[in-house]
């Protein structure tokens, strides 16, 4: 009799356990399904190699490109576009602040071999190699001119201007949101109206994040944008918040050579910054 009772109890306990187990499995599966449905379509992880210095950037979450052309409401399209590009530019500014901190803390008199190795890699990355005699104050000063942040208002309006709010062929087919050119055959997309005799292509990138990174490096080390870097240094010396929209307007004056349109291009960027003031976080 006791054996029968024990058997019944054990079966009851086993039944309850299996019921709870199935319930927990169902909850777990439901959660995974919900995560896939709500989160996965909007994010993915990409990584790419930076050829300068051979440094591989950390993997970073990058939003899958929305179909901007299908968004009819103008303000919704702008918000979607700015939100999409913003997280990539935030990542770049964070990287730059870390690099800048290393430069500011560099001790010329007691630098370790690790510090010197980092300085040499950073110099290669920014196309300004460490002198054969070693790191000196002149090198540090020039690097600080190059290694500095860019305000979101500037980056976002340039991306919008160059990519037609993310709808251009170069953006949708080549992840190019800043109109960067390249000069090796097959490096990108050939413009439909490329002048006869020209060999340039519009660069293609593995991801939008790579396009944003290349834009930052272009502005921060290309001789064509030395004036922008000088304006930025002056603003910083005056105590201006470099991430503000006011700084963005000032920095556009250093982009005369970014477009063949020159001053008209700069005027367009300044108008876009002011017109979209409500979208800027900083």
Order of alpha helices (4+ residues) and beta strands (2+ residues): alpha-beta-beta-alpha-alpha-alpha-alpha-alpha-beta-beta-beta-alpha-alpha-alpha-alpha
